[in-house]
Amino acid sequence: MLDGWKHEDDKLKKTFTFHDFVEAFSFMSLVAELAEKHNHHPWWSNVYNTVHIELCTHDAGDVVTEKDRKLAEDIDRILDA
């Protein structure tokens, strides 16, 4: 299983917490660019310093697929950089 990601309700879910809103928004901007490259876009929400992401593949019937796992791995790599 991916580090910190939970598989529930046919989605991969993870919550990220940052120092402040600017850090959270910067992270979201990087994820947006990554999602475009993957042509696979998350459902997400942001309140102040917290970003919640959910991934599932709509074309496959709203279930978790390899596309979701690969995007989740790449999202985690953003934080490792």
C-alpha positions as CSV (number, residue, x, y, z in Angstrom):
1,M,0.0,0.0,0.0
2,L,1.1,3.5,-0.6
3,D,2.5,5.4,2.3
4,G,-0.3,7.2,4.1
5,W,-3.0,6.6,1.4
6,K,-6.1,4.8,2.5
7,H,-8.2,2.7,0.2
8,E,-11.8,3.2,1.2
9,D,-15.1,3.8,-0.6
10,D,-13.4,2.7,-3.9
11,K,-11.0,5.7,-3.6
12,L,-7.5,6.3,-2.6
13,K,-7.5,9.0,0.0
14,K,-4.9,11.1,1.8
15,T,-4.8,14.3,3.8
16,F,-1.7,16.6,3.6
17,T,-1.0,19.2,6.2
18,F,1.3,22.2,5.6
19,H,2.7,25.1,7.6
20,D,0.3,27.6,6.1
21,F,-2.1,28.3,3.2
22,V,0.7,29.4,0.8
23,E,2.5,26.1,1.2
24,A,-0.8,24.2,0.7
25,F,-1.6,26.1,-2.4
26,S,1.9,25.7,-3.8
27,F,1.5,22.0,-3.3
28,M,-1.8,22.0,-5.1
29,S,-0.3,23.9,-8.0
30,L,2.4,21.2,-8.4
31,V,-0.2,18.5,-8.2
32,A,-2.3,20.3,-10.8
33,E,0.6,20.2,-13.3
34,L,1.3,16.6,-12.4
35,A,-2.4,15.6,-12.9
36,E,-2.3,17.3,-16.4
37,K,0.7,15.2,-17.3
38,H,-1.1,12.0,-16.2
39,N,-4.3,13.2,-17.8
40,H,-5.9,12.0,-14.5
41,H,-7.4,14.6,-12.2
42,P,-8.1,14.3,-8.5
43,W,-11.1,15.3,-6.4
44,W,-9.6,17.5,-3.7
45,S,-10.4,20.1,-1.1
46,N,-8.4,22.8,0.7
47,V,-9.0,24.6,3.9
48,Y,-6.2,26.8,5.1
49,N,-3.1,24.5,5.5
50,T,-4.9,21.2,4.8
51,V,-5.3,19.5,1.4
52,H,-7.5,16.4,1.1
53,I,-7.1,14.3,-2.1
54,E,-9.3,11.5,-3.4
55,L,-8.4,9.4,-6.4
56,C,-10.5,7.0,-8.5
57,T,-10.8,6.3,-12.2
58,H,-14.1,7.5,-13.6
59,D,-13.7,5.6,-16.9
60,A,-13.3,2.3,-15.0
61,G,-16.5,2.8,-13.0
62,D,-15.2,5.0,-10.2
63,V,-12.9,2.4,-8.7
64,V,-9.2,2.5,-7.9
65,T,-6.9,1.5,-10.8
66,E,-3.2,1.5,-11.6
67,K,-3.7,5.1,-12.9
68,D,-4.6,6.2,-9.3
69,R,-1.7,4.3,-7.7
70,K,0.8,5.9,-10.2
71,L,-0.6,9.4,-9.6
72,A,-0.5,8.9,-5.8
73,E,3.1,7.8,-6.0
74,D,4.0,10.8,-8.0
75,I,2.1,13.1,-5.6
76,D,4.1,11.7,-2.8
77,R,7.4,12.3,-4.7
78,I,6.5,16.0,-4.8
79,L,7.0,16.1,-1.1
80,D,10.2,14.1,-1.2
81,A,11.8,16.6,-3.7
